[in-house]
Structures are given as structure tokens and as C-alpha cells.
Amino acid sequence: MKGRMMMRRIGLVLCCAVLLVVGAAGCAGGSTDTYKVGYLASQTGPYTALGLDSTAGAQLVVKQINEAGGINGKQIELVLVDDKGTSTDSALGAQKLIEVEGVLTLASATATALSHSVIPVLNDNETPGLIISGTGLVNDKLGAWTFKPSASEADYIPLPLRYLRDDMGATTIAAMIENSGYGEGGEHYLKIVAPDMGMEIVETQYYDPAATDMTPQLANIRSSGAESMFIWGSGPAGALAIKQAREMDIMIPIATTPAQSSLRYYEAFADFYEMEPSPGCLDNKPSVWQQLSDSDPDKAMCRDFEAAFSAEHGRIPGIYEAIGASFMWFIADGLERADPDLSDLAKARSQLRDAYEQTENLSVLIGTYTMSPDDHYGRVVPKEVLVSFSDGQKVLIRTHYD
């Protein structure tokens, strides 16, 4: 309870104009003066837009915590490593953070396909860590040291399907699936959930995460006669598919996974995002908090985050900024409760791992989480929303419970 009260106080702290930029200096023996936290996210490569946004959200929360006095009398030292948008560099980056930088914990916070490569590194090195992963296929493969305070398909697939079925009148779907672990999970759960909701998948096409031309797949979708399309992916190619579909005059309703709601992608392809019917993209609440009902329990938290982020960056936050902030709130909550003994790094890591497993009803921007030794996913309250786009703004279509 104390941890969550501290989080609410931190959420009210307004930011100064200068970003917190923490160097990567450190030693494998760890620091007894600060909590060294590794942050693995794309600063370069195909997922740069997602990694930079995620990093901005994490840095904001670290700055707020440190300006509010830190945790247990200690400051958080955020150590950034570029995953370069590849699984290999993600795994190597995690190893560097653990062995060279001596971090107490780390987060891999760019994309599902990258984070999965970090799981064995965390478990082999007995270091507690967080990963971003949108697939439930990995929930029982996290091991003793990996935690996934993000989302799973079974939680959020019904939301865009209700939009396609109830709002747009579609009964058939063409699926555009990214060739990745995230795409594999999406296809698996889509095949389960769609028929239960009275929708038929009549065509499935696949694309590479770095693809720049999806016109052949889109031509097959057009020929299928599908009444709607579901784009499932974690990188820029999914956003590009929206543009190319509209350029081909494929004007059927489109639903997408969260990455396609990135403000950077929207800004790049705004003319195509705003063509009617505008795609229904999964997103989180902060970017549309003004449109939430006054009875929504997360409205105040989203308002405070948006205000602090806008004061710092001069723009509203999107879904990946919310993910970065949520990851740091999760870590901070665990640090406060664990109060780890930094004179012994192995012991401190174990203490923090145990605290993560005792997380109870922690409400952050992307969900509410209760962890246990048997459940390192632990999302008990999904918080996705579905948005469309008009006049340079996101427009709320549905919340999870509509």
C-alpha cells in the first residue's frame, strides 16, 4: 500500500525542462549508493520510434522519483543500452547490463520479438527483469527471473473484433500477420477468439517486420472479398500496410494492434490514417484521457501523466511512453518493498525478485497486476482502448468494457 501511495504522489510532480540523462558508468560489483536499473530499448534500427518513446516515458518517471527524494533514500540510476532492433543485440545488451554494468534489475521495452531473446539471459544470470511481450504464448515460459507486466492477446483481441463486428458490420476478416513471435501468438489467439465472436477468417497473409512493400499480400486480401482486415504486428511495417492498403483503394475497415497507434507512425501516415473508415487501433488511456468517462478509475492517473509528459516534451504521450512509465512504476514499487541489500548484489537481486512476485493490485497505465511465484504475468485488469484518427487527433472509439 505504501508503494502505491508513493506512486500517486510522484504522479503529481511536474517536470523541469531538462531530461534526465544517465550515463552507463558502473561496475559489475554493483553500486551501494544508487539503484542501478538497466533499460534496453531501440535508439537505432527498425523499431527506433517505439524504443525512443518507451525510453522517454521511463526517463520521466525516474526523474520524478529522484526529484521526490528517491526510494528508500536512494536515487535510481537508469542505464540505457540500445538494442538496435535485433534479437541478438537485445540479448547481448542484457548480458552487458548484468555483467559489465552490474544492474540490480533491467527492462527490455521495445518489442515482443526482441524481448523474448532476453528471457534466457535473465534466468541464466539470476537477475530479475521485465519484458514487453504482447503474446500469451510466453506466459508459462518466463522462468524464475522474468516478469511480463504487459498484455496478452486473449485480453485484448475482443476489443477490436467488437469494433469490426458491431460498429462496422463486418463478419469476415482478412489477417495480415507479422512473421515474428508476436505474430505467431496473434494468429493463434485470433483463430480461437474470432469464431467465438461469430467472425470468420477468410484470408491470412504474412509479412516481415522490416518489409517495405506489402502490395502482393494486400492484393490477395482484396481478392479474398473479406469485409475487414486485422493487421497484427509490432513494427513500422504494420503502419505502412495501412498506407499501402488505402493507396490501393482497399477501403474496408481495418483494426490493428497497439504499435500502429504510435504517434510517430500516425504523424508519418496521417493522410491515410484519417481516410474513412479510419483504422481502429489498440491503444492505452493516457493519449485520450480527456475523452474517458468521469467515472473511469484511471482518468486522474492518465491526466497527471499526460500533464507531466507534456510539460517535459511539449507533446502528448502515446502508448509506448505509457509502457515505459508503467515499467518504471512497477520496478519502483518492487524496490520500495524489497529495500534490497546493495552490499551483496546477488542477494539484492534475489530480494527484488521476491518483491516482484509479491506485487499485489498494482495499478499502472497499462493494467493492474498481481504477481506470484507461479504467475509472472499477473494482469488482473486490462486497460486497452480502441482509437481512430481525425484532424491530427486520436478519437476514442471504445474502452475495454464498452
C-alpha atoms as one frame of an Amber mdcrd trajectory, in Angstrom:
protein
   0.000   0.000   0.000   2.825   2.354   0.925   4.386   1.824  -2.500   1.228
   2.737  -4.323   0.738   5.863  -2.194   4.266   6.910  -3.105   3.485   6.328
  -6.790   0.448   8.573  -6.622   2.499  11.346  -5.004   5.153  11.005  -7.684
   2.490  11.230 -10.379   1.683  14.774  -9.219   5.254  16.074  -9.543   5.664
  18.360 -12.548   8.822  18.068 -14.578  11.540  20.574 -15.348  12.693  21.211
 -18.913  15.846  19.129 -18.723  15.693  15.402 -19.364  17.421  13.006 -17.040
  20.312  11.544 -18.964  22.206   8.918 -17.059  25.498   7.599 -18.286  26.389
   3.987 -18.442  29.255   4.141 -15.996  29.287   1.367 -13.446  30.908  -1.843
 -12.386  29.847  -5.458 -12.252  30.063  -5.358  -8.480  27.094  -3.008  -8.344
  26.622   0.305  -6.570  25.646   0.725  -2.925  24.720   4.388  -3.409  22.084
   4.123  -6.147  19.666   1.612  -7.564  21.161   0.796 -10.964  18.353  -0.112
 -13.346  19.057  -1.212 -16.918  16.833  -0.063 -19.744  17.117  -1.900 -23.040
  15.317  -0.144 -25.885  15.876   0.760 -29.528  17.725   4.018 -30.064  18.542
   2.938 -33.624  17.194   0.331 -36.054  13.716  -0.546 -37.357  11.965  -0.108
 -34.000  13.528   3.283 -33.164  10.169   5.079 -32.953   8.927   2.624 -30.327
  12.179   2.491 -28.372  12.610   6.256 -28.145   9.038   6.722 -26.938   9.365
   3.954 -24.379  12.629   5.448 -23.121  11.051   8.898 -22.773   8.298   7.501
 -20.552  10.783   5.639 -18.360  13.095   8.643 -18.017  10.216  10.865 -16.971
   9.260   8.566 -14.089  12.875   8.191 -12.972  13.224  11.952 -12.902  10.019
  12.329 -10.882  11.123   9.687  -8.375  14.570  11.195  -7.918  13.207  14.736
  -7.550  10.770  13.434  -4.914  13.684  12.075  -2.855  14.272   8.686  -4.426
  13.313   5.328  -2.957  14.478   4.211   0.478  16.798   7.229   0.459  18.470
   6.193  -2.805  18.313   7.616  -6.297  17.577   5.496  -9.363  20.402   5.401
 -11.895  18.952   4.496 -15.287  21.475   2.794 -17.564  20.405   2.888 -21.215
  21.523   0.339 -23.800  20.488   0.349 -27.460  19.002  -2.990 -28.549  19.439
  -1.817 -32.184  16.190  -3.512 -33.138  17.604  -7.049 -33.254  17.185 -10.079
 -31.021  20.933 -10.669 -30.971  21.699  -7.149 -29.785  18.905  -7.386 -27.226
  20.442 -10.493 -25.685  23.959  -9.016 -25.811  22.702  -5.773 -24.328  21.059
  -7.597 -21.442  24.279  -9.514 -20.801  26.247  -6.255 -20.775  23.853  -4.634
 -18.329  24.115  -7.595 -15.966  27.815  -8.470 -16.193  29.501  -5.149 -17.001
  27.150  -2.525 -15.563  26.088  -4.576 -12.561  22.450  -3.509 -12.683  20.079
  -4.679  -9.992  17.275  -5.235 -12.498  16.513  -4.369 -16.110  13.661  -3.872
 -18.550  13.537  -4.862 -22.217  10.975  -2.428 -23.531  10.839  -2.157 -27.321
   9.051  -5.092 -28.953   7.920  -8.646 -28.310  10.299 -10.222 -30.810  13.294
  -8.563 -29.146  12.282  -9.102 -25.525  11.891 -12.844 -25.899  15.634 -13.181
 -26.530  16.283 -11.622 -23.120  14.383 -14.294 -21.149  17.204 -16.889 -21.041
  19.774 -14.188 -20.225  17.788 -13.080 -17.176  17.200 -16.616 -15.962  20.746
 -17.852 -16.574  22.185 -14.856 -14.713  19.574 -14.900 -11.926  18.696 -11.251
 -12.461  15.094 -10.033 -12.178  13.868  -8.307 -15.307  10.791  -7.050 -17.126
   9.947  -7.704 -20.752   7.427  -6.214 -23.114   5.531  -9.014 -24.811   2.103
  -8.975 -26.351   1.704 -12.741 -26.577   0.301 -15.115 -24.007   2.258 -17.950
 -25.617   5.245 -16.956 -23.492   3.435 -16.585 -20.158   4.372 -20.065 -18.945
   7.945 -19.793 -20.289   9.135 -16.792 -18.300  11.112 -18.793 -15.749  12.030
 -17.751 -12.224  13.525 -14.327 -13.009  11.486 -12.832 -15.885   8.300 -10.797
 -15.412   5.871  -9.578 -18.059   3.746  -6.648 -16.836   2.359  -6.016 -20.299
  -0.507  -7.646 -22.203  -1.663 -10.901 -23.780  -3.848 -11.447 -26.834  -6.741
 -13.149 -25.081  -7.164  -9.965 -23.017  -7.423  -7.503 -25.869  -8.459  -9.285
 -29.093 -12.190  -8.968 -28.288 -11.967  -5.152 -28.273 -11.004  -4.641 -31.952
 -13.203  -7.546 -33.019 -16.237  -5.917 -31.372 -15.390  -2.762 -33.333 -15.227
  -4.635 -36.644 -18.382  -6.648 -35.928 -20.643  -4.252 -34.044 -19.525  -0.821
 -35.247 -18.521  -1.664 -38.825 -20.891  -4.569 -39.546 -18.168  -6.988 -40.707
 -18.494 -10.742 -40.322 -15.382 -11.818 -42.264 -11.735 -10.913 -41.637  -8.505
 -10.983 -43.625  -5.493 -11.250 -41.305  -2.137  -9.563 -42.025   0.299 -11.319
 -39.694   3.878 -10.279 -38.914   6.470 -13.065 -39.188   7.535 -12.982 -35.521
   6.767 -14.472 -32.132   4.225 -11.722 -31.647   2.592 -12.544 -34.965   2.550
 -16.241 -34.108   0.687 -15.545 -30.891  -1.728 -13.215 -32.646  -2.616 -15.774
 -35.284  -3.031 -18.482 -32.629  -5.462 -16.485 -30.472  -7.254 -14.827 -33.385
  -8.223 -18.286 -34.645  -9.672 -19.079 -31.223 -11.459 -15.828 -30.394 -12.848
 -14.769 -33.790 -15.131 -17.817 -34.330 -16.421 -17.490 -30.770 -17.471 -13.937
 -31.671 -19.206 -15.047 -34.869 -16.451 -13.852 -37.238 -14.778 -15.890 -39.962
 -11.135 -15.539 -41.023 -11.265 -15.935 -44.802  -7.675 -14.986 -45.706  -4.306
 -14.905 -43.938  -1.224 -13.154 -45.317   2.224 -12.785 -43.752   4.828 -10.017
 -43.858   8.324  -9.440 -42.471   8.773  -6.851 -39.689  11.106  -4.785 -41.899
   9.009  -5.116 -45.086   8.640  -2.026 -47.268   6.259  -3.428 -49.891   3.146
  -5.350 -48.884   1.179  -4.790 -52.067   1.244  -8.505 -53.062  -0.285  -9.527
 -49.731  -2.789  -6.695 -49.900  -3.791  -7.701 -53.441  -4.591 -11.194 -52.142
  -6.652  -9.686 -49.340  -8.596  -7.581 -51.819  -9.283 -10.675 -53.932 -10.495
 -12.607 -50.901 -13.615 -10.471 -50.575 -13.038 -10.060 -46.827 -15.232  -7.402
 -45.241 -12.475  -6.229 -42.864  -8.752  -6.540 -42.199  -6.807  -7.099 -38.983
  -3.135  -6.010 -39.106  -1.092  -7.788 -36.451   2.452  -6.539 -35.943   4.916
  -4.778 -33.656   6.924  -2.630 -36.051   6.667   0.041 -38.741   5.599  -2.366
 -41.488   2.157  -2.694 -39.917   1.658   1.067 -40.116   2.956   1.105 -43.677
   0.371  -1.556 -44.564  -2.386   0.932 -43.677  -0.921   3.461 -46.103  -0.430
   0.938 -48.907  -3.914  -0.515 -48.469  -5.518   2.891 -48.892  -3.245   3.704
 -51.849  -4.599   0.520 -53.466  -8.138   1.749 -52.789  -8.749  -1.035 -50.281
 -11.267   0.822 -48.141 -12.555  -1.963 -45.895 -12.459  -1.354 -42.116  -9.052
  -2.036 -40.542  -8.219  -2.978 -36.959  -4.652  -3.080 -35.654  -2.505  -3.998
 -32.678  -1.030  -1.295 -30.375   2.194  -0.463 -32.234   0.241   1.048 -35.125
  -1.208   3.696 -32.788   2.278   5.149 -32.212   2.120   8.905 -32.667   5.262
   8.754 -34.792   3.586   6.366 -37.244   0.366   8.376 -37.225   2.255  11.576
 -37.986   4.136   9.860 -40.830   0.982   8.494 -42.492  -1.684  10.887 -41.199
  -3.491  11.336 -44.543  -4.026   7.584 -44.825  -4.867   7.049 -41.137  -7.603
   9.672 -41.444  -9.236   8.257 -44.580 -12.696   6.915 -43.827 -13.071   4.454
 -42.350 -10.156   5.395 -40.083  -8.420   2.305 -38.670  -9.342   1.174 -35.178
  -6.026   0.841 -33.343  -5.492  -0.635 -29.910  -4.010   1.952 -27.561  -3.800
   2.920 -23.893  -5.744   5.544 -21.989  -3.330   8.487 -21.457  -3.474   9.796
 -25.032  -7.288  10.069 -24.874  -7.807  10.668 -21.162  -9.992  13.749 -21.753
 -12.473  11.540 -23.607 -12.759   8.996 -20.783 -15.850   8.945 -18.612 -15.512
  10.861 -15.336 -16.257   7.556 -13.613 -13.221   5.867 -15.171 -10.899   4.917
 -12.258  -7.789   5.683 -14.313  -8.739   9.140 -15.571  -6.856  11.104 -12.882
  -3.698   8.987 -13.241  -3.756   9.434 -17.016  -4.374  13.181 -16.691  -1.411
  13.617 -14.335   0.907  11.584 -16.567  -0.141  13.478 -19.681   0.381  16.817
 -17.925   3.853  15.888 -16.691   4.918  14.412 -20.015   3.614  17.381 -21.991
   5.431  19.790 -19.667   8.652  17.889 -20.309   8.352  17.217 -24.037   5.780
  19.628 -25.442   3.630  16.816 -26.823   1.137  14.282 -25.573   2.332  10.766
 -24.726   1.373   7.690 -26.694   1.167   4.015 -25.890   4.912   3.370 -25.725
   5.536   6.298 -23.401   2.853   4.767 -21.162   4.612   1.393 -21.320   7.955
   2.913 -20.310   6.372   4.786 -17.410   4.447   1.699 -16.262   7.578  -0.438
 -16.294   9.417   2.059 -14.095   6.473   2.304 -11.673   6.477  -1.492 -11.410
  10.224  -1.516 -10.692   9.943   1.341  -8.187   7.129  -0.408  -6.324   9.285
  -3.533  -6.042  12.352  -1.584  -4.916  10.461   0.190  -2.155   9.014  -3.008
  -0.765  12.239  -5.045  -1.121  14.653  -2.402   0.253  17.414  -4.657  -1.164
  20.823  -5.029   0.478  23.124  -3.478  -2.135  26.295  -4.650  -0.390  25.585
  -8.093  -1.852  24.388  -7.824  -5.472  23.283 -11.454  -5.815  21.294 -11.194
  -2.588  19.805  -7.853  -3.643  18.668  -9.275  -6.971  17.021 -12.186  -5.197
  15.284  -9.861  -2.738  13.921  -7.765  -5.585  12.776 -10.854  -7.494  10.839
 -11.935  -4.399   9.271  -8.480  -4.123   8.166  -8.581  -7.755   6.457 -11.902
  -7.029   4.576 -10.256  -4.151   3.211  -7.398  -6.286  -0.465  -7.013  -5.417
  -3.104  -4.972  -7.270  -0.539  -2.508  -8.611  -2.429  -0.153 -10.916  -0.332
   1.429 -13.664  -1.221   2.972 -17.001  -1.283  -0.279 -18.971  -3.012  -2.581
 -16.492  -3.389  -3.747 -12.902  -1.033  -6.539 -11.819  -0.892  -9.159  -9.095
   2.140 -11.439  -9.364   3.026 -14.694  -7.617   5.792 -17.319  -7.857   3.510
 -19.205 -10.264   2.333 -16.199 -12.293   4.831 -13.667 -13.652   2.254 -12.149
 -15.990  -0.383 -11.370 -13.430  -2.573  -8.862 -15.241  -5.897  -8.766 -13.418
  -7.341  -5.619 -15.061  -6.781  -4.926 -18.802  -6.808  -1.235 -19.732  -6.649
  -1.099 -23.525  -8.788   1.285 -25.512  -9.520   1.456 -29.236  -8.890   4.713
 -31.075  -9.363   6.137 -34.563  -7.875   9.309 -36.062  -9.266  12.657 -37.205
  -7.839  16.166 -37.727  -4.496  15.253 -36.199  -6.075  13.792 -33.057  -6.840
  10.377 -31.658 -10.537   9.708 -31.159 -11.738   7.237 -28.541 -13.949   4.500
 -30.024 -14.270   2.029 -27.174 -12.798   1.179 -23.796 -12.179  -2.407 -22.786
 -15.543  -2.613 -21.031 -17.771  -0.904 -23.647
